[in-house]
């Protein structure tokens, strides 16, 4: 069993000092609540709605930044997955996520699928998302729109991930009364199809006129939301039995990975 906290906070565009203090405080608070895994939103170090690559570059960090190290110090024994604006060694700017513990940065993943105007600001990542053996279990990492692609969630499940940590910024979109945000529905389907946990951490606030869904959700391997943080709620917390994510059977004779028919899929 691990205790997962998604800290739904509101970064300020371009204000690195504020965002550093706010995110470290959120990590510290989650650690004090006994978290083993803490997930922060997408681009929590910088804000999201950049007008240009140059503006993003001014707020970009390299993975050796003291800000990311501060997450590890604040986390105690926990593991942190959080989004940051990355200054690449190739001079490109990436929408990235860092996996951090008290020993430092364990991995960095660069968002593969860029949403809408992101492609005018960021360069897409070209490496597959990581699966890491951490003190909080086998953790896979995606960022926001990546989750919409079944190849990504299935690939991480095949690579052995028990839980997918997904920093997000979900723009608020209309939906029928009583319905969950569409991104949460996608997370529920991905969790059920792959028998893994998903911990999707959204943000709050309004940035340059854009309202956010505030749809943070932790989903279990049966596809049910076991914790959420809606508008005005600072975090979602759930105890997750990672053993359940390692049991891929869904009936006496069915196994969600072993039943795959790659011989048929290859005909498409």
C-alpha positions as CSV (number, residue, x, y, z in Angstrom):
1,X,0.0,0.0,0.0
2,X,1.2,3.5,-0.8
3,X,-0.3,6.9,0.0
4,X,-0.7,9.1,-3.0
5,X,-1.3,12.9,-2.9
6,X,-2.1,15.0,-5.9
7,X,-1.5,18.7,-4.9
8,X,-3.8,20.8,-7.0
9,X,-2.2,24.3,-6.9
10,X,-2.2,27.5,-9.0
11,X,1.2,28.5,-10.5
12,X,1.7,32.1,-11.7
13,X,2.9,32.6,-15.3
14,X,6.6,33.4,-15.3
15,X,6.9,33.9,-11.5
16,X,9.6,31.3,-10.7
17,X,10.1,32.5,-7.1
18,X,6.4,32.3,-6.2
19,X,6.0,28.9,-7.9
20,X,9.1,27.5,-6.2
21,X,7.9,28.4,-2.8
22,X,4.3,27.3,-3.5
23,X,5.2,24.0,-4.9
24,X,7.8,23.2,-2.2
25,X,5.2,24.1,0.4
26,X,2.7,21.7,-1.3
27,X,5.2,18.9,-1.2
28,X,6.1,19.5,2.4
29,X,2.4,19.5,3.3
30,X,1.7,16.3,1.5
31,X,4.8,14.6,3.1
32,X,3.5,15.7,6.5
33,X,0.2,13.9,5.6
34,X,2.2,10.7,5.1
35,X,2.4,10.7,1.3
36,X,4.6,8.1,-0.4
37,X,4.1,9.7,-3.8
38,X,3.3,13.3,-4.5
39,X,2.1,14.5,-7.9
40,X,2.2,18.2,-8.9
41,X,0.6,19.9,-12.0
42,X,2.0,20.3,-15.4
43,X,4.4,23.3,-15.7
44,X,4.0,24.0,-12.0
45,X,7.3,25.9,-11.9
46,X,6.4,28.4,-14.6
47,X,2.8,28.5,-15.5
48,X,1.4,27.4,-18.8
49,X,0.1,30.0,-21.3
50,X,3.3,31.4,-22.7
51,X,3.0,33.7,-25.7
52,X,6.3,32.6,-27.3
53,X,9.3,30.3,-27.0
54,X,11.4,33.3,-25.9
55,X,9.0,33.9,-23.0
56,X,9.0,30.2,-22.0
57,X,12.8,30.2,-22.2
58,X,13.0,33.0,-19.7
59,X,11.2,30.7,-17.2
60,X,12.9,27.5,-18.2
61,X,15.1,25.4,-15.8
62,X,17.6,22.7,-16.3
63,X,17.2,19.4,-14.4
64,X,19.9,20.4,-12.0
65,X,17.9,23.4,-10.8
66,X,17.8,24.1,-7.0
67,X,14.0,24.3,-7.4
68,X,13.8,20.6,-8.2
69,X,16.2,19.7,-5.5
70,X,14.0,21.6,-3.1
71,X,11.1,19.3,-3.9
72,X,13.3,16.3,-2.9
73,X,14.3,17.9,0.4
74,X,10.7,18.8,1.2
75,X,9.5,15.3,0.3
76,X,11.2,13.5,3.1
77,X,10.8,9.8,2.2
78,X,8.3,10.4,-0.6
79,X,8.8,10.6,-4.3
80,X,7.7,13.7,-6.3
81,X,6.5,13.9,-9.9
82,X,6.0,17.4,-11.1
83,X,5.9,19.4,-14.3
84,X,8.5,22.0,-15.2
85,X,9.6,24.2,-18.1
86,X,12.9,22.6,-19.2
87,X,15.8,24.4,-20.9
88,X,17.2,21.7,-23.1
89,X,20.9,21.2,-23.7
90,X,20.0,21.6,-27.4
91,X,18.7,25.2,-26.7
92,X,15.1,23.9,-27.2
93,X,12.4,24.4,-24.6
94,X,10.4,21.4,-23.4
95,X,7.3,20.8,-21.4
96,X,8.8,18.2,-19.0
97,X,8.2,16.3,-15.8
98,X,10.8,15.4,-13.2
99,X,10.8,12.5,-10.9
100,X,12.6,13.5,-7.7
101,X,13.3,12.1,-4.3
102,X,15.7,13.2,-1.5
103,X,18.7,11.8,-3.5
104,X,17.9,14.2,-6.4
105,X,16.4,14.0,-9.9
106,X,15.7,10.3,-10.8
107,X,14.4,11.0,-14.3
108,X,13.1,13.6,-16.7
109,X,10.4,13.0,-19.3
110,X,9.7,15.4,-22.1
111,X,6.0,15.6,-23.3
112,X,5.6,13.7,-26.5
113,X,2.2,15.0,-27.7
114,X,1.9,18.7,-27.7
115,X,-1.6,20.2,-27.2
116,X,-2.9,23.1,-29.3
117,X,-0.6,26.2,-29.1
118,X,2.0,24.3,-27.1
119,X,3.6,23.3,-30.5
120,X,4.4,27.0,-31.1
121,X,6.3,27.3,-27.8
122,X,7.8,23.8,-27.0
123,X,9.7,21.1,-28.8
124,X,8.2,17.6,-28.5
125,X,10.1,15.0,-26.7
126,X,11.3,12.0,-28.7
127,X,12.1,9.4,-25.9
128,X,9.6,7.0,-24.5
129,X,8.2,7.8,-21.0
130,X,10.1,6.2,-18.2
131,X,9.1,3.5,-15.7
132,X,11.1,3.8,-12.5
133,X,11.4,1.4,-9.6
134,X,11.1,3.8,-6.6
135,X,10.4,3.5,-2.9
136,X,6.8,4.3,-3.9
137,X,6.6,1.4,-6.4
138,X,7.0,1.2,-10.2
139,X,6.0,4.6,-11.5
140,X,5.4,5.6,-15.1
141,X,5.1,9.2,-16.2
142,X,3.0,11.0,-18.8
143,X,2.0,14.6,-19.2
144,X,-1.6,15.7,-19.9
145,X,-2.4,15.1,-23.6
146,X,-0.1,12.1,-23.7
147,X,-2.8,10.2,-21.7
148,X,-5.2,10.5,-24.7
149,X,-3.1,8.1,-26.7
150,X,-3.8,4.4,-25.7
151,X,-0.3,3.5,-27.0
152,X,1.2,5.5,-24.2
153,X,-0.7,4.1,-21.3
154,X,-0.6,0.5,-22.7
155,X,3.2,0.9,-23.3
156,X,3.8,1.9,-19.7
157,X,1.6,-1.0,-18.5
158,X,3.6,-3.4,-20.6
159,X,6.8,-2.0,-19.2
160,X,5.6,-2.9,-15.7
161,X,4.3,0.4,-14.3
162,X,1.9,0.0,-11.3
163,X,0.9,3.6,-11.3
164,X,1.0,6.3,-13.9
165,X,1.7,9.8,-12.6
166,X,0.2,12.4,-14.9
167,X,0.9,16.1,-14.3
168,X,-1.8,18.0,-16.2
169,X,-3.3,21.4,-17.0
170,X,-6.8,20.7,-18.3
171,X,-8.5,23.8,-19.8
172,X,-12.1,24.0,-18.7
173,X,-14.5,22.8,-21.5
174,X,-18.3,22.5,-21.5
175,X,-19.8,19.2,-20.4
176,X,-23.3,17.9,-19.7
177,X,-24.6,18.4,-16.2
178,X,-23.5,15.7,-13.8
179,X,-20.8,14.4,-16.1
180,X,-17.2,14.0,-15.1
181,X,-14.5,16.0,-17.0
182,X,-13.8,14.2,-20.3
183,X,-10.1,13.8,-19.3
184,X,-11.1,12.0,-16.2
185,X,-13.3,9.6,-18.3
186,X,-10.2,8.9,-20.4
187,X,-8.2,8.2,-17.3
188,X,-10.8,5.8,-16.0
189,X,-10.8,3.9,-19.3
190,X,-7.0,3.8,-19.4
191,X,-6.8,2.5,-15.8
192,X,-9.4,-0.2,-16.5
193,X,-8.0,-1.3,-19.8
194,X,-4.5,-1.7,-18.4
195,X,-5.2,-2.5,-14.7
196,X,-3.0,0.3,-13.4
197,X,-3.5,3.3,-11.1
198,X,-3.5,6.8,-12.6
199,X,-2.8,9.8,-10.5
200,X,-3.8,12.9,-12.6
201,X,-2.9,16.2,-10.9
202,X,-4.6,19.3,-12.5
203,X,-4.2,22.9,-11.5
204,X,-6.4,25.7,-10.2
205,X,-6.8,29.4,-10.9
206,X,-7.2,31.4,-14.1
207,X,-4.3,32.3,-16.2
208,X,-4.4,34.9,-19.0
209,X,-8.2,34.5,-19.2
210,X,-8.1,30.7,-19.2
211,X,-10.0,28.8,-16.6
212,X,-8.9,25.3,-15.6
213,X,-11.0,22.2,-15.0
214,X,-9.6,21.6,-11.5
215,X,-10.3,18.0,-12.2
216,X,-7.6,16.2,-10.2
217,X,-8.4,12.5,-9.9
218,X,-6.8,9.3,-8.6
219,X,-8.2,6.2,-10.4
220,X,-7.9,2.6,-9.4
221,X,-7.2,-0.5,-11.7
222,X,-10.9,-1.2,-11.9
223,X,-11.4,2.3,-13.5
224,X,-13.1,3.9,-10.5
225,X,-12.2,7.4,-9.2
226,X,-11.0,6.8,-5.6
227,X,-10.1,10.4,-4.8
228,X,-10.6,13.7,-6.5
229,X,-10.1,17.4,-5.9
230,X,-12.7,19.7,-7.6
231,X,-12.8,23.5,-7.7
232,X,-11.5,25.1,-4.6
233,X,-10.0,21.8,-3.2
234,X,-6.3,21.8,-2.6
235,X,-5.5,18.1,-3.0
236,X,-6.7,14.5,-3.5
237,X,-5.4,11.7,-1.3
238,X,-5.8,7.9,-1.7
239,X,-4.3,4.8,-0.4
240,X,-3.3,2.6,-3.4
241,X,-2.8,-1.2,-3.2
242,X,-0.1,-1.6,-5.9
243,X,-0.6,-5.3,-5.7
244,X,-4.0,-4.8,-7.4
245,X,-2.2,-3.2,-10.4
246,X,0.0,-6.4,-10.7
247,X,-3.1,-8.6,-11.0
248,X,-4.0,-8.3,-14.7
249,X,-6.8,-10.9,-14.7
250,X,-10.4,-9.7,-15.2
251,X,-12.1,-13.1,-15.1
252,X,-11.1,-16.7,-14.4
253,X,-9.7,-16.9,-18.0
254,X,-9.0,-13.4,-19.1
255,X,-5.8,-11.3,-18.7
256,X,-5.7,-7.8,-20.1
257,X,-2.1,-8.1,-21.3
258,X,-1.9,-11.8,-22.2
259,X,-5.1,-11.6,-24.3
260,X,-3.6,-9.1,-26.7
261,X,-3.7,-10.2,-30.3
262,X,-0.7,-8.5,-31.9
263,X,-1.0,-10.8,-34.9
264,X,-4.3,-9.1,-35.7
265,X,-3.2,-5.6,-34.7
266,X,-0.2,-5.8,-37.0
267,X,-2.7,-6.1,-40.0
268,X,-3.9,-2.5,-39.6
